[in-house]
Structures are given as structure tokens and as C-alpha cells.
Amino acid sequence: MSTPEHVVAPVALVTGGGSGIGRSIARRLAGAGYVVVVAGRRSEPLEATLAELPAESGSFAVSVDVADPAAVEALFDEVVRGAGRLDLLVNNAGAFGPSAPIQEYPDDGWTSTVAVNLTGAFLCSRAAFRQMIQQDPRGGRIINNGSISAHAPRPNAVAYTASKHGITGLTKALALEGRNHNIACGQIDIGNAATEMTRQIEAGALQADGSIAAEPTMSAEQVADAVLYMAGLPLNANVLFMTVMATGMPFVGRG
């Protein structure tokens, strides 16, 4: 979609954009007229995502480790240098981490999972606030990828669960502090979107009662549609929390 010269296209940064939900979000945003900066650790998947975006969108990719403060600062420098401003940050980068009971959970698994899922979202949000406060026009929107695990844990996933509960606190803090700066922040809690990460869930996942059961999934494009709706609201309106899930997954009720 071409943009008339007198219209400035909005700029979105999507972390974890090299695959899965991030790739679907990037496609949807670029198709809606955004300049999308796709960020992630590995350059090859980022380039594959970029190849699926409209060439005329002006989108580009940046390799980054979101858990590294210096790398995040460099990322935002690249965003501003390449696109001029930032209107939307989608904190999507995440890792499930090791699967192990709490008494056996490894130190490095805890540290690395929390670093990507929670610290990375904090670092990117802090840099986004700094940019959105100083740009003209001022303000923007942040959308955090929560999870059903921000409400209810899966067995043997203490680091992922704790980090996603932490995302909920981060979302509330950003929404509060953003009021004075025309910055809106919301969270999308996703349940069983079909990606490489959820392939095992489709085959059979450990349930709270110890059984193994295949769980239904939904298309990642449905998540991207929801993110596009959240992103498209004027800054005086906000979806603070939204849950998008496979209808039949075991979340509501007792199992």
C-alpha cells in the first residue's frame, strides 16, 4: 500500500518478529500501512519475515538481544535513524524456558527466561517511553504479549509463568505512567496460537492432573487481527487487557 507524500506512515517496532506470532503481527501491520521494524536475535528469520512484507512499506529488520541494555539502546537508535519516530512498540519477544518441576528447575533456565520475557520488555518499554516523550507529535502505544500463563500456570513452567505475571504488572505500571505523556499501554493474553512453540501442545501437553492431552489451537493470524485492532485505536482510548484464545483450550473451569 503506497502512502501519499503528505501522510506520514505510522512506525511500529515488533520484537520477536522472526517467526510465529511476531511474524504474523508484522505482516498485518505492514499490510495496514505501518512502517514495521522487525527485531529479533537471528538475522535469517528476520529477513524471511521482511520478505513477506510489502516492499513499498519501507519496513526493515534489526538484530538484537532484548535482554542486553546496550543492544536495546542501539536498536532504538536504528529505529529512529531509519524511520524517524516510533508510534507502536509490540513487546513480543519471549521464550518458554526449560520444562521442569520447581525443585529441579535450573538457575540458568530461570535467569534466561526472565531476562528475555520480562527484562527485555522493560528495557524496550523504557527506551520507547524516552522516544515517545520527545518526538513530535508526542506519544504512542505499547502492546505487551502476555499469555494465558499470566492468569494460570502450566505444570513445570515456573519461570515462564512468573515472567508473564510480571508482564501484567509492567503493563499496569506503563499504563499509569504513560497517562501524562500521551502513551497508551495494553496487554494481549494469548492462548494456544498455532506456532512452532505450540506444536507439542497440539500433539499432547501435560495437564494439571498429570494426564497428557492434545489441546486445540487457533491461527496466529487471529492474534495479529486483535493486535491491529488495539493498535488502531486513538491514543485517548485503550484496550488495557485482552484475552484471545482457542475456544476449546483448558483454561476456563476446572481443567
Salt bridges, closest charged atoms under 4 A:
GLU52 OE2 - ARG23 NH1 3.74
GLU52 OE1 - ARG27 NH1 2.43
GLU73 OE2 - ARG130 NH1 3.40
GLU78 OE2 - ARG81 NH2 2.71
ASP87 OD1 - ARG85 NE 2.94
ASP189 OD2 - HIS151 NE2 2.82
GLU196 OE2 - ARG199 NH2 2.72
GLU215 OE1 - ARG154 NH2 2.76
GLU221 OE2 - ARG27 NH2 2.32
GLU221 OE1 - ARG28 NH2 3.38
ASP225 OD1 - ARG28 NE 2.44
